């Protein structure tokens, strides 16, 4: 799809001060839901691990568009521009550091032959594929989509799963590990398992979402905060069960 928008992206200026994406990038609308194009098309088929978010947010979309535009103006090939755009926009800020801590804690480095998952964002980036259940940015009432309505049951969203996510996952090795970020993404991967795009053994569900807003759940999962110090919004029994399950799965890889 990148080629369809390449001329517009190359000749457009993108900044985070914008309050919405250009209408020229609108793919589809249904009620208060809208889907826009941003260059998240690149697929690393050689990846040993996939980090799967829910959908690119507005900030990620602008960063990807900005980088793709810069690359194209500098004469980069479309494939190089797509790769640079995706790497620039994937899981930045506090989310990245929390994600690294969680993946290191459950033992991913030993399974893919690195010292720390921080290397996935640097010298070992060839081992990881960053993606989203909904490849192209989805907004609800012009705000970042957070999982409601369900992407599995809502037609405009399910089409993205069936047209992009499932074929994307089929391009990966059957030994590639897949880490869904949050329960809404796990729902999409349950669909992928049912459709035969991946196996259940590949999916490492149960990690707390690595966003900064989820700090308490992350701290408990990592053993940094005891159960008796948790607020009422955090359920240690649920986290313990998810942790035990994912640790056991990783141990068997």
N, C-alpha and C positions, 0 to 999 in steps of 0.2 A: 504493500500500500504506500510505502515511502515515495515511490516514483510518481504517484498521482499528485503528491503535494510538494515535490522537490523544488519546483520553480518558486512557489509561494514562500516556502521556508527560506530559501536562499536569499530572497529579496526583501524579507520582512525583518524588522527589529523586534526583539522580544525582551521584556523587562519584568521583574517581579512587582513593579509598581502597577502593572495592569490589574484590573479587577475581574477579568474573565478572559477566556481564550477567544481568538478571532473567530467570527462566524464562518469564515472560509474553511475552518478546520472542523466544523460540525459534521458528524457522520449521520447521526440519527437522534430523534427525540420521541419520547412517549410520556405525555403528561408532564410531570415535574422532573423526569429523568432525561438527561442529555449525555450523549457520547461524542467525544471530540477526538480527533487524531492528534497524536504526538509520537515522535519516533522511538518507539519501544519495540521495534520489529526484530532486532538482532537476536539470534539464537546460537548459543555456544553448545553445539551438539557433542563436544568432547568433555563436557563438564562432569565432574565426579559428584557435585552437590548442587542442588537447585534451592534457592531461597525464594519463596513465593509469597508475595504480599497480596492485598485485596485488589487494589487498582492504583495507578499513579495518581497522586494528588495534584492540585493546581501548581504548587511550587515545583514538584518534580517535572511536571509537563513543561513549564517555562524553562527550567534549566536544560532539559533535553532539547527543546526547540532552539534555544539560544546557542547551545554547543553545536548542534547540527548545522545551523545557519552559518556559524563561524567556520566550521570545517569545510563546508561547501564553497564559501567565498574564498577560502585559501586553496581551493583546487582539489580537495580530497575526493576520493571515490565515494559513491553512495554507501557502499558497505563499510568503509572506514568511518564515514560520518555517523552512520547508525550505531556502530560500536562505541565511538567516543561519546555520543549522546547518552547511550544507556549507562555507560560506566560513570559518567559525570553525575547523573541524576539518581543513581540507585542507593537507597538506604544511607543517607548522610546524617550528620549530627549525632545527638544522643542515641538515636535508634541503632546506629551502627555499632557503637561501643557496647550497648546492652546486648545486641545480637552476638557479638564476638564472645562476650562473657558466657552467655548461655550455651553457645555451641561448644566452646572449650570445656565447659563444665560437664556436658554429657558425653564427652570423649570423641567428638568428631575429628579433631586433628589426627589422632592415631589411626583412624579408619581411612583417611585419604592421604596420609603420608606427609603431613606438615607439622610444624611445632605449635602453631597457634592459628586460629581462624582469622586473625588480623592480617595474615598473609594473603587471604582471599581478596583483600581490598588493595593489594600491592603486588608483590613479586609473583604471587601464585594466582593471579586473577584468571588465568587460563583454566583453573580447576572449577570455577563457579559459574553458574548461570543465574542471573537475577531476572525474575519475572513477576507477573501478577496474574491472579486468576482471571481478572478482566484486563486484557492487555492494554486497551486504550482508555484514557481517563473518563470516568463516569462521575457526573455531578447530579445531585438531587437539590432542586431549587437553587442551582448555581453554587452549591456548597459541596465539598468533598463527600462522595458516597462512602458510607461506613457500614454497609451490610444490610440495610433495610430499604426496600423489600428484598426478599431472598433472591440471590442471583441464580439459584437453581430453578426457581419457579416462575420468575418474571421473564417474559419472552424476550424483551429487548436485551436483557442481561444474559440469559441462557444462550442466546445466539452467539455471544462473544465466547462463552465457554466451548460451545460445540464447533465454532468456526476457527478459533485460534488456540485456546488452551489445550484441548484434547489432541489435535494434530501436532502441536508443539511438543507435548510430552512424548508422543510416539517417536519423535526423532532422536530421543535420548537413549542411552544404553539402559538395559534392564537392570544394571547394577548401580545406576545413578541414584543417590539419596535425595529425597525431596522434603524440605522443611516448610510446612505451611505456617504462616504467621497469623494465628488467631483462629477461632472456631468457624468463622464465616468462610475462610479459605479452606478449612478442613472439609466443609460441606462440598465445596467444589471438587476437592480431590477424592472424596467418597464417590462422586459421580464419575470421575476419571477412572477409578478402580472398577466400578460397575460396567463401564464402557470398554474396559480392557486396555486403556491407554497406559496404565501403570499397574504395578502389583501392590498389594497392601503392605508387603514387606519393605517397599521403598519409602513409604510415607512415614515420616517421623513427627507425628502430631503430638500435641500436649504441652509444648513450650508456651510460657506466658508471652503475650505480644511484647516486643521489645521497645515500644514507645515510651518516652519519658514519663507519660501520664500513668504508666503501669509500674512505677518504681517499687511499690510495696510488694506486689506479687512476685516481681523479679527477685527482690531481696530475699523473700521467703524461699522461693525455689532454689536459690543459690546457697541457702543455709546461713545467710547474713543477718536474718532477723527471726527471732523465736516466735512460735505460735502465740504465746501469751502477750506479745507486744503488738499483735496485728489489730487493725481497725475492723469494725463490723463488716465493712464492704469486702473483706478478703476471706475466702473460705479455705482454710488450710487442708481440710480433708480432701477437697476436690483437687487441689494442687498436688498433694501427696500422691493421689491415685494416678494422676497424669504423669507425674515425675517417675514413679515406679515403672509405668508402662513404657515410656520412651527410653528410660535407661536400660531396661531389659531388652528392648528391641535393638538398641545400639550395641549392646554387649554380644548379641548373636550375629552381628554382621561379619 
